[in-house]
Amino acid sequence: MAVPEALACGVPVIAADVGWIPEMLTMEWDSGSRVPVSGCRTFPPGNREALQMHITSIVQERLDRRRRVEGMTWKSYAEKLEAFVETLR
């Protein structure tokens, strides 16, 4: 139940490519093709390198996202808005 619960919560899923998991982590389009669900990754069973690569990828994505929003506070927004309004006067 961990995979469906993670999907329901929007948590990235990294799972071994066994049983029904690959089917659950893909969506079927009207054309019949299947595409991975965003944020979900599978790896061959026993492949530690692939698992490590997926974990590293998710951590890096989160760090990149954090860097993009650092310093974005209401105070900094208000200061930038105030400076912009001053240029209009």
C-alpha positions as CSV (number, residue, x, y, z in Angstrom):
1,M,0.0,0.0,0.0
2,A,3.0,2.3,0.3
3,V,3.1,3.1,-3.4
4,P,-0.6,4.1,-3.8
5,E,-0.5,6.1,-0.5
6,A,2.7,8.0,-1.7
7,L,1.0,8.7,-5.1
8,A,-2.1,10.0,-3.3
9,C,0.1,12.3,-1.1
10,G,2.2,13.6,-4.0
11,V,5.4,12.1,-2.7
12,P,8.0,11.0,-5.2
13,V,8.1,7.2,-5.6
14,I,11.2,5.2,-6.2
15,A,10.5,1.5,-6.5
16,A,11.9,-1.7,-7.9
17,D,10.5,-2.6,-11.3
18,V,8.6,-5.7,-10.1
19,G,5.0,-6.9,-10.1
20,W,2.3,-4.3,-10.6
21,I,4.5,-1.3,-9.6
22,P,5.6,-0.3,-13.2
23,E,2.0,-0.3,-14.3
24,M,0.9,1.8,-11.3
25,L,3.6,4.3,-11.9
26,T,2.6,5.0,-15.5
27,M,-0.5,6.6,-17.0
28,E,-2.1,5.4,-20.2
29,W,-3.0,8.0,-22.8
30,D,-5.9,7.7,-25.2
31,S,-3.4,6.7,-27.9
32,G,-2.6,3.6,-25.8
33,S,1.0,4.7,-25.0
34,R,2.1,4.7,-21.3
35,V,4.1,7.5,-19.8
36,P,5.7,7.7,-16.3
37,V,3.8,9.6,-13.6
38,S,5.7,12.7,-12.7
39,G,8.2,12.3,-9.9
40,C,8.1,8.5,-10.1
41,R,11.0,6.3,-10.9
42,T,11.7,2.6,-11.1
43,F,14.9,0.6,-11.2
44,P,15.8,-3.0,-11.9
45,P,15.6,-5.2,-8.8
46,G,19.0,-5.4,-7.1
47,N,20.5,-2.5,-9.0
48,R,22.0,-0.4,-6.2
49,E,23.6,2.1,-8.6
50,A,20.2,2.9,-10.3
51,L,18.6,3.3,-6.9
52,Q,21.4,5.6,-5.7
53,M,21.1,7.6,-9.0
54,H,17.3,8.1,-8.5
55,I,17.7,9.1,-4.8
56,T,20.5,11.6,-5.7
57,S,18.3,13.0,-8.5
58,I,15.4,13.7,-6.2
59,V,17.6,15.3,-3.6
60,Q,19.2,17.5,-6.2
61,E,15.8,18.5,-7.6
62,R,14.7,19.5,-4.1
63,L,17.9,21.5,-3.5
64,D,17.6,23.3,-6.8
65,R,14.0,24.2,-6.0
66,R,15.0,25.5,-2.6
67,R,17.8,27.6,-4.1
68,R,15.4,29.2,-6.6
69,V,13.1,30.5,-3.8
70,E,15.7,31.4,-1.2
71,G,15.3,35.1,-0.3
72,M,11.7,35.2,-1.6
73,T,10.1,36.5,1.4
74,W,7.2,38.9,1.8
75,K,9.6,41.5,3.1
76,S,11.8,41.3,0.0
77,Y,8.8,41.3,-2.2
78,A,7.5,44.5,-0.5
79,E,10.9,46.2,-0.8
80,K,11.1,45.3,-4.6
81,L,7.5,46.5,-5.1
82,E,8.2,49.7,-3.3
83,A,11.3,50.4,-5.4
84,F,9.3,49.7,-8.5
85,V,6.6,52.1,-7.5
86,E,9.2,54.7,-6.8
87,T,10.5,54.4,-10.4
88,L,7.0,55.3,-11.6
89,R,6.8,58.6,-9.7
